[in-house]
Amino acid sequence: MKSPCILVCSIDMETGYCFGCGRTGDEISHWTSYSDRERDFLMSALPARLATIKRKPRRETRRSRMARERHSSGPDSKDTQL
């Protein structure tokens, strides 16, 4: 059975769509009872739905912060360590 699920199951409170697949909670829970035609119809609408979800920027990881700080402190910087 086809499924758009990517195991990122979290519903956007503004749109009601799953951040991972774009389905609503009701569509997710009834997915196995839908016909192939109904599933295909819903799957065709998912890319447009996903485009409407506003995602919050991801928190900067320690690794990316350290890399950014290393990059910004070039050879002319006073903070360069030996």
Secondary structure, DSSP 8 states (H G I E B T S, - for coil): ------S---B-TTT--BTTT---HHHHHHGGGS-HHHHHHHHHHHHHHHHH---------HHHHHHHHHHHS-TT-TT---
